[in-house]
């Protein structure tokens, strides 16, 4: 009788395992699905600023004149000159992560302006990124990321509409930026179909900033 009961238990377990194999994703399959949008944790989603945003493969934006929105950006800070803009997008920042942004050095308190018209999607504060702004363009195709701010502009709130050139904040060194190196950490990414502020395809802003500075 004991052997008979044990046999029934073993048979039942085999059925359960078989059903699970058919109905439940394997650990490998689950891991693979999670890798489609790999969350970049650590020091920053852009190398040295953490936003919690997800990344997918990068798009080639080699022609700065190809996109009507990106080609019409206004400088995010006053007095921006082409010689002051350096392509740090592919720089390695801790744990071999790409910077995926451009840093523009400026005195603390320098006004920061919206680079295009749109709305403030998110005001986000984190230990690495400090005070940050996520701004969507008017078509909600792109998101523009401003980090290490000293303060937000008075009255700035999530959902508020802004026009190109509107004051949104001030340059600082909040987050993990060095206290003696205030700067604006600026990044662009193309939004996904769900238009989530934390999710999209990173775009090198370097050439678009050069174009903005040269206008």
VEXMI-797130 format. One record per residue: x, y, z of N, C-alpha, C in turn; residue in three letters. Coordinates in steps of 0.05 Angstrom, whole numbers, plus 5000, padded with zeros to 4 digits. Example, Ala and Ser with C-alpha at 12.3 -4.5 7.8 and 13.67 -1.06 7.14 Angstrom:
# VEXMI-797130
526448865156524649105156526449345156ALA
525749555142527349795143525850015157SER
***
This chain:
# VEXMI-797130
501649765000500050005000501750255000UNK
503850255016505650485017506950544990UNK
507850324977509050364950507050474930UNK
504550384933502450474915501950774918UNK
501850864943501351154948503651314938UNK
506151224943508551364933508451384903UNK
507551174890507451174861505451374851UNK
503151404865501151594857502251884860UNK
503651934882504852194887506852274865UNK
508552084858510652134838509252194811UNK
507152034805505752074779504452354778UNK
503252434801501952694802504052924799UNK
506352894811508453094809509353114780UNK
509552894766510452894739508453044721UNK
505853004726503853154711504053454716UNK
504453534741504753814748507153934734UNK
509353804734511853904721511353934692UNK
510053734679509553744650507753984643UNK
505654034659503854254654505254524658UNK
506954534678508454784682510354844659UNK
511554634648513354674625511954784601UNK
509354704599507754794576506655074580UNK
505755134604504355384610506055604621UNK
508255544634509855744647512355804631UNK
513256044628515756104614518056004630UNK
520155914617522555824631524056064642UNK
525856014660527556224671529056364649UNK
530056214630531556334608529756504591UNK
527356414585525556574569524756824583UNK
524256814609523557054624525857254624UNK
528257154628530657324627530957454600UNK
530457304579530757414552528757634547UNK
526257594556524257794552524958054568UNK
526158024591526858254607529258404594UNK
530858264578533158394565532358564541UNK
529858544532529058704509529158994516UNK
528659064541528959334551530659314576UNK
533159354574534959314597535159564614UNK
534259544639534459764657537359814665UNK
538260054663541060124670541060234698UNK
541860074717542060154744544960234751UNK
545460334774548160414781548260714782UNK
550360824770550761104773548861274756UNK
547861174734546261344717545061194693UNK
542761284683541761174658543361294635UNK
544661524641546261654621549261654628UNK
550061464645552861444652553461544680UNK
552461784686553061884713550662014726UNK
548261974715545762074727543661854726UNK
542561784749540661574750537861684745UNK
536361564727533561644723531661414724UNK
532761164724531060934724529860874697UNK
530761004676529760974649530860724636UNK
529360604618530160374603531260454576UNK
533060284565534260334539533760104520UNK
533560174494533659974473535860054454UNK
535959934431538259984413538160274404UNK
540560384399540860664391540260694361UNK
539060924355538560994327540861154316UNK
541361134291543561294278542361564270UNK
543261774284542362044277544762194267UNK
546062094246548562224236548062484222UNK
545662534213545062784199543462974217UNK
544663194226543263374245541063524231UNK
540863514205538763664191536463484182UNK
536563234191534563044181531863064196UNK
531863174220529463174236528563464242UNK
526063534235525163814238525063904267UNK
524663724286524463804314527263844326UNK
528963634322531663654334533363864320UNK
532763924295534364124280533664404288UNK
531464434304530664704311530864754341UNK
532564604355532964644384534264914389UNK
533465034411534865284419536865204441UNK
538965364445540965294465539765274493UNK
540465074508539365044535540565234556UNK
542765364549543965554568544965804551UNK
545066034564545966274551548866254542UNK
549466384520552266414511553466154502UNK
551865954495552965694486554465724460UNK
556965654460558665664436559465384427UNK
559865354401560565084391563064974403UNK
565065154409567565064421567264974450UNK
564965044462564464954489562964684491UNK
562264584468560764334467562564104459UNK
562763904476564463674470562863414470UNK
563463244451561963004447562762794468UNK
561362784490561962594512559962364512UNK
558362344491556262144490557261864494UNK
559461794482560461514484562561484505UNK
563061684522564961654544564061434563UNK
565961294574565361084593565161204621UNK
562961154635562561264661561861034681UNK
563760934694563260734715561960484704UNK
563060254712561959994704561659964673UNK
563360114659563360104630560760184616UNK
559360364629556860464617557460724601UNK
556160754579556460994563555061224576UNK
556261464572555161704584552361774572UNK
552161744546549661784531548462054537UNK
550162264538549262534543551562724537UNK
550962974538553063184535552963364560UNK
555363404572555563584595556463864585UNK
555164064594555864344587556564494613UNK
559064564616559964704639558964984639UNK
558065084663557065354665557065424695UNK
557265684701557165774729554665694743UNK
554865634768552465564784550365784782UNK
547965704778545765904777545266004748UNK
546765914729546265984701543465884693UNK
541766054681539165974673539165744653UNK
537365554656537065334637534365364623UNK
534365344597531965394581530965134567UNK
528365124562527164904547528264924518UNK
529264704508530464704481528364704459UNK
525864634466523764634446521064664461UNK
518964714446516364734459515264464465UNK
513664444486512464194495511364214523UNK
511764004538510764004566512763864585UNK
512663934610514263814630512963544637UNK
514263324630513063064635513662964663UNK
516063034674516762934701518863104713UNK
518463164739520563284755521463064774UNK
524062994771524962754785527462814801UNK
527562724825529862764843531062504850UNK
533762474846535062224853537862294865UNK
538962104879541562154891543762204870UNK
543862054848545962104828545262344810UNK
542862364801542162574782541362834794UNK
540762834820539863084833537163174822UNK
536863434820534363544809534463514778UNK
532463374767532363324739529663394727UNK
529663444701527163504687527063324662UNK
524663214658524163064633521963224618UNK
522763324594520863484579520263344552UNK
517663314546516863214520516563444500UNK
517163394475516563594454513563594449UNK
512663784433509763814430508463574416UNK
509963424400508763184387509162934404UNK
510562954426511162734444512662514429UNK
514462594411516262404398518862384413UNK
519762604425522262604439521962694468UNK
523962614484524162704512526862824516UNK
526963054529529463194534529963194564UNK
532363124572533063074600535163274609UNK
534563424630536263624642536963534671UNK
539563514678540263404704542363574718UNK
542663524744544563654762543763944767UNK
541164004765540264284769540564374798UNK
540964634801541064754828538264804838UNK
536464864820533664924827531964924803UNK
529364884807527464904785526565194783UNK
525565274759524465544756521965564773UNK
521465804783519165854800516565774785UNK
514965614798512365534787512465304768UNK
514765184763514964954745513664714758UNK
511864594743510464354753510164144731UNK
509663904739509263694719506663744704UNK
506763704678504463754661504364034650UNK
506064214660506064494650507164504622UNK
505764664605506764704578508864924578UNK
510964874562513165064560513665124530UNK
514765354525515465424498518565424496UNK
519565394472522465394468523565654479UNK
525665634496526865864508525765944535UNK
523665804544522565864571524465774592UNK
524665924614526365844636525165604651UNK
526865394655525965154669527565094694UNK
529965204696531665144719534265294718UNK
536065204736538665334739540865124741UNK
543065184728545465004729546364964758UNK
547064724765548164674791549964424792UNK
550164304815551864064818550463864836UNK
547763864835546263674851546763384842UNK
546063194859546562914852549462844856UNK
550562694838553362604842555362774827UNK
554563014818556463194805558363304826UNK
560763364817562763484836561763764843UNK
562163834868561264094878562664324864UNK
565164284856566664494843566364484813UNK
564564324802564264304773561264314765UNK
559964534771557164554762556864534732UNK
554864394723554464364694551664264689UNK
550864284664548264174655548763914641UNK
547663704651547763444638545263424621UNK
545663404594543363414575543263174558UNK
540963054556540662814539537962814524UNK
537862664503535462644487534862344482UNK
532362274483531562004474528862004460UNK
528561824441526061804427524161634444UNK
521761734448519861594465518761334451UNK
518061144468516860904458513860944453UNK
512460734444509660754438507860834461UNK
508760764486507160834509507761104521UNK
509661254509510261524517510961544546UNK
512561364556513361364584515961524587UNK
516061694607518461874610520961724616UNK
520761474626523161324634524061134612UNK
522761134589523260924569523561044541UNK
525760954527526061054500528760984489UNK
529361084465531861034450533661274453UNK
536061244464537861464468538961574441UNK
539161834439540161974415542462154424UNK
544562154408546862324414546062614409UNK
546062784429545163064426547363254415UNK
549763154412552063314405551663494381UNK
550963364358550663514333548363714334UNK
546263634348543963814350544664064367UNK
546264024387547064244404548964424388UNK
550764304372552564464355550864644336UNK
548864524324547164664306545664894320UNK
544664834345543265034360545165274367UNK
547665204375549565414382550365584358UNK
550265474335551065614311548965784298UNK
546465764308544265914295544366214303UNK
***
